[in-house]
Each structure stands twice: as structure tokens, then as C-alpha cells.
């Protein structure tokens, strides 16, 4: 989960940077498979009242993101 005040594209860049670093580490260790990160990205604002609501929205976004990655383009 990423909670940030940055614009969505900046957070997406963070997700891409994390994935690139994981790939770099795995390649350097000759790891035999691929691992990627999916993030539930939300912004804390007036529409999210409590921590449980914040976590629920982040979880929802995480599963949306995972589903998007599975779509063959």
C-alpha cells in the first residue's frame, strides 16, 4: 500500500522503480523467476475518514491494479 500526497503518476513511477530494483536484484542473483509489485495507491483526503476506511480503499485499489496487469494487451 502506498499512501501519498503526490499525483498519481508520481506514485506509479515509484511502483515502476520498485519493480525495476527487484528485477535488478533477481538478475544479479540468477533468480529463476520473475516477481513484480502491485500497489494500492490512495490519497488521504476528506473523502476517507478513518484508518480502516483508508486501508479498505487501498486494498480495493490494489486488487484493481493486479487485475489491470493481468489483462493481455
MARKEVO-238649 format. One record per residue (C-alpha): x, y negated, z negated; residue in three letters; residue number from 1. Coordinates in Angstrom, 1 decimal, decimal comma, padded with zeros to 4 digits. Example, Ala and Ser with C-alpha at 12.3 -4.5 7.8 and 13.67 -1.06 7.14 Angstrom:
<site <012,3 004,5 -007,8> "ALA" 1>
<site <013,7 001,1 -007,1> "SER" 2>
//
This chain:
<site <000,0 000,0 000,0> "UNK" 1>
<site <001,2 -003,5 000,9> "UNK" 2>
<site <-000,4 -006,5 -000,8> "UNK" 3>
<site <001,0 -009,7 000,7> "UNK" 4>
<site <000,1 -013,3 001,4> "UNK" 5>
<site <001,9 -013,2 004,7> "UNK" 6>
<site <000,0 -013,0 008,0> "UNK" 7>
<site <-001,0 -009,5 009,3> "UNK" 8>
<site <001,7 -009,5 012,0> "UNK" 9>
<site <004,4 -010,1 009,5> "UNK" 10>
<site <003,2 -007,2 007,4> "UNK" 11>
<site <003,0 -005,0 010,5> "UNK" 12>
<site <006,7 -005,9 011,1> "UNK" 13>
<site <007,5 -004,8 007,6> "UNK" 14>
<site <005,8 -001,4 008,3> "UNK" 15>
<site <007,9 -001,1 011,5> "UNK" 16>
<site <011,1 -002,0 009,7> "UNK" 17>
<site <010,4 000,7 007,1> "UNK" 18>
<site <009,8 003,3 009,8> "UNK" 19>
<site <013,0 002,3 011,7> "UNK" 20>
<site <015,0 002,7 008,5> "UNK" 21>
<site <013,5 006,1 007,7> "UNK" 22>
<site <014,3 007,2 011,3> "UNK" 23>
<site <017,9 005,9 011,0> "UNK" 24>
<site <018,4 007,8 007,7> "UNK" 25>
<site <016,9 011,0 009,1> "UNK" 26>
<site <019,0 010,9 012,2> "UNK" 27>
<site <022,2 010,3 010,2> "UNK" 28>
<site <021,4 013,4 008,1> "UNK" 29>
<site <020,4 015,5 011,2> "UNK" 30>
<site <017,0 016,0 009,6> "UNK" 31>
<site <015,0 018,3 011,9> "UNK" 32>
<site <011,6 016,5 011,9> "UNK" 33>
<site <010,1 013,0 012,1> "UNK" 34>
<site <008,5 011,1 009,2> "UNK" 35>
<site <006,6 007,8 009,6> "UNK" 36>
<site <004,9 005,4 007,1> "UNK" 37>
<site <001,4 004,2 007,4> "UNK" 38>
<site <000,4 001,2 005,2> "UNK" 39>
<site <-002,9 000,0 003,8> "UNK" 40>
<site <-002,4 -003,8 004,3> "UNK" 41>
<site <-004,6 -006,2 002,5> "UNK" 42>
<site <-004,5 -009,8 001,3> "UNK" 43>
<site <-005,6 -010,7 -002,2> "UNK" 44>
<site <-008,2 -013,4 -001,9> "UNK" 45>
<site <-011,6 -014,4 -003,3> "UNK" 46>
<site <-013,4 -011,6 -001,5> "UNK" 47>
<site <-011,5 -009,0 -003,6> "UNK" 48>
<site <-012,5 -009,4 -007,2> "UNK" 49>
<site <-010,8 -006,7 -009,2> "UNK" 50>
<site <-007,7 -004,4 -009,0> "UNK" 51>
<site <-009,9 -001,3 -008,4> "UNK" 52>
<site <-011,6 -003,2 -005,5> "UNK" 53>
<site <-008,2 -004,2 -004,2> "UNK" 54>
<site <-006,9 -000,6 -004,3> "UNK" 55>
<site <-010,1 000,7 -002,7> "UNK" 56>
<site <-009,8 -001,8 000,2> "UNK" 57>
<site <-006,1 -000,9 000,7> "UNK" 58>
<site <-006,9 002,8 000,7> "UNK" 59>
<site <-009,6 002,2 003,3> "UNK" 60>
<site <-007,1 000,2 005,5> "UNK" 61>
<site <-004,5 003,0 005,1> "UNK" 62>
<site <-006,8 005,6 006,5> "UNK" 63>
<site <-007,8 003,3 009,3> "UNK" 64>
<site <-004,2 002,8 010,2> "UNK" 65>
<site <-003,5 006,5 010,1> "UNK" 66>
<site <-006,4 007,2 012,4> "UNK" 67>
<site <-005,2 004,5 014,8> "UNK" 68>
<site <-001,8 006,2 015,0> "UNK" 69>
<site <-003,4 009,5 015,9> "UNK" 70>
<site <-005,2 008,0 019,0> "UNK" 71>
<site <-003,4 009,1 022,1> "UNK" 72>
<site <-002,9 006,1 024,4> "UNK" 73>
//
